[in-house]
Amino acid sequence: MKASRIAAAGAIAGTAVLALSAPAFAHVTVQPEGPAAKGGYAVVGFKVPNERDDASTTKLEINFPTDHPLASVMPQPVPGWTAKVTKSKLDKPLEMHGEQITEAVTKVTWTADGKGIEPGYFQKFPVSVGALPEDTDQLVFKAIQTYSNKDVVRWIEVPQEGQEEPESPAPVLQLSAAEGDGHGASDAKAGDDTEAAAQNTAADSSSGSSDSTDTTARVLGVVGIVVGAAGVAYGVLAGRRRGTGASA
């Protein structure tokens, strides 16, 4: 009886832990697919889980930061979803590739063409963004998730350092330190590889030449020996013929 009670209590406790921890994994997040370095470009994925048992997620709105606007925002097509990009005028134009950008993407909205994200599933929405700002360590994207039963969840609370995670945290993209362009190192490596390849080719060619020369010398040597032997044999036969003629 004691063992069964302990097992039952453990099962209830485990269920309670899962129930309490589930919301922590259910919110909308943003994750880079590779590096997200300051001043560079990146592909980020907005991960949207369905936290309802009786409804599907049919719409997602991602609001882009206006304090650090991004000049280039391109959503990747997601099967079963239609993406709409909303641009707005900037209070302060951006400089990009020597040109002034007067407007930037402020929102991307995905709407399901069919059932959307059903219970027990999640969906990723990839977006190419850049150039990433150099004067901040993170970007905050406020998300609004709409369900088929008209429920709306606003993931808009900005997490604060040193404080507990809010109930409905906004997706936050952490930026890494700016990277060098790497062209010099790549070019040097390419040059080294090219030089090494050239040296290998020259060595192979030289080796081939040496082998060819050795083979030619050997053939000529054999031919010389054969010709020399034929000459000696001819001389012997000729001497015998002369000797026979003299005796007669």
PyMOL commands that set and color helices and strands:
alter all, ss='L'
color gray80, all
select helices_A, chain A and resi 2-26+183-247
alter helices_A, ss='H'
color red, helices_A
select strands_A, chain A and resi 29-32+42-49+57-63+72-75+81-96+99-112+122-130+138-140+142-147+152-155+172-174
alter strands_A, ss='S'
color yellow, strands_A
deselect
rebuild
show_as cartoon
